[in-house]
Amino acid sequence: MMVNMVKPDPKKAAKLAAAAATLAVKYGPQAKIAWDKGGRQASTAAVRRAQSLRARRRALAHADGLVDGGVLRLAPKGETTYVVLSGTTPVAAYPPVEVPLATLVEHADLSKKLVPGEEGGSRLRMPGRRSPGPDAGPLEGPDDLR
């Protein structure tokens, strides 16, 4: 099979290269600043999210080994902290905090604690995906993704 190759016009290629060089000189510094700032912020946000998920998994694993264990999500000083509870007594915090645990959960609503093994307690949900709900019925085929 023969492929027709179009030969590039050297004059057009030179004009295109000159225009690209002009734009790079003109907008390069601003683009680099924007890229550095946005990239650094996105990287920091991704690291914080990964650390929060790791702390949640550790807290749920710890609570799973306790009698009447549960995990309470709190945000002292703006950082998410997961407090492991045995009944209503705080046992540990992930990540560790300097504040005493009793002080940390003093005004918290203990009815919002997650219990490992209960519906939604230890399952991580994918963002943007919702469960079909109890009224959805059975799947109708391999293409039924709901």
C-alpha positions in Angstrom: 0.0 0.0 0.0 1.4 3.3 -1.1 0.9 6.3 1.1 1.0 9.8 -0.4 3.4 11.9 1.6 2.8 15.6 1.4 6.1 17.5 1.5 6.0 20.4 3.9 6.5 23.8 2.5 9.7 25.2 3.9 8.4 28.8 3.9 5.3 27.8 5.9 7.4 25.8 8.3 9.7 28.8 8.9 6.7 31.1 9.5 5.2 28.7 11.9 8.5 28.3 13.8 8.9 32.0 14.0 5.4 32.5 15.4 5.9 29.8 18.0 9.2 31.4 19.1 7.5 34.8 19.4 4.7 33.4 21.5 7.1 31.4 23.7 9.1 34.6 24.4 6.0 36.7 25.0 4.0 34.4 27.1 6.5 31.9 28.5 7.3 33.6 31.8 3.6 34.0 32.7 2.8 30.4 31.7 5.6 29.1 33.8 4.4 31.1 36.9 0.9 29.9 36.4 2.0 26.3 35.9 4.2 26.4 39.0 1.5 27.8 41.2 -1.3 25.6 40.0 0.9 22.5 39.9 2.1 23.0 43.4 -1.4 23.6 44.8 -2.7 20.5 43.0 0.2 18.4 44.3 -0.4 19.6 47.8 -4.1 18.9 47.6 -3.5 15.4 46.3 -1.0 14.6 49.1 -3.4 15.9 51.8 -6.2 13.7 50.3 -4.0 10.6 50.3 -2.9 11.2 53.9 -6.6 11.7 55.0 -7.6 8.4 53.2 -4.7 6.5 54.8 -5.7 7.9 58.3 -9.3 6.9 57.7 -8.3 3.3 56.8 -6.0 3.0 59.8 -8.8 4.3 62.1 -11.4 1.9 60.7 -8.9 -1.0 61.0 -8.2 -0.1 64.6 -11.9 0.3 65.4 -12.7 -3.1 63.8 -10.7 -4.8 66.6 -12.4 -3.1 69.5 -15.6 -3.9 71.3 -18.3 -1.5 70.1 -15.7 0.2 68.1 -16.4 3.2 65.9 -14.7 6.1 64.1 -15.7 9.8 64.4 -14.6 12.3 61.8 -13.6 15.7 63.3 -11.8 18.7 62.0 -9.8 20.5 64.7 -7.8 23.4 63.3 -9.1 22.7 59.8 -7.4 19.3 59.4 -9.5 16.1 59.2 -8.8 13.8 62.2 -10.4 10.4 62.7 -11.0 9.5 66.4 -11.3 5.8 67.3 -14.0 5.2 69.9 -14.7 2.2 72.0 -18.4 2.8 73.0 -18.2 6.5 73.9 -14.6 6.5 75.1 -12.0 7.9 72.7 -9.1 5.5 72.3 -6.8 7.0 69.5 -6.7 9.6 66.8 -5.4 9.3 63.2 -3.3 11.3 62.5 -2.2 11.9 66.1 -3.0 15.2 67.6 -1.6 17.2 70.6 -5.0 17.9 72.0 -6.2 15.3 74.6 -8.8 13.0 73.1 -11.4 13.7 75.8 -11.2 17.4 74.9 -11.4 16.6 71.2 -14.7 14.7 71.4 -16.2 16.8 74.2 -18.7 18.6 72.0 -18.9 16.1 69.1 -22.0 14.4 68.0 -21.3 10.7 68.8 -24.3 9.6 66.8 -22.4 10.4 63.6 -19.7 7.8 64.2 -18.9 5.2 61.5 -19.0 1.6 62.6 -16.8 -0.8 60.6 -18.9 -3.4 58.8 -22.1 -1.4 58.8 -23.5 0.0 55.5 -21.3 2.8 54.4 -19.0 2.5 57.4 -15.9 1.0 55.9 -16.7 1.2 52.2 -14.9 4.0 50.2 -17.1 5.5 47.5 -15.8 6.6 44.1 -16.5 10.3 43.5 -19.2 11.0 41.0 -20.7 7.5 41.2 -24.0 7.0 43.1 -25.6 3.8 44.1 -28.8 3.0 42.2 -30.9 2.8 45.4 -33.2 0.1 46.7 -35.9 0.6 44.1 -33.6 0.1 41.1 -34.2 -3.6 40.7 -31.9 -6.2 39.1 -29.4 -5.3 36.3 -30.8 -6.0 32.9 -27.6 -6.8 31.1 -23.9 -6.3 30.8 -24.3 -2.8 29.4 -26.6 -1.7 32.3 -24.1 0.4 34.3 -26.6 2.6 36.2 
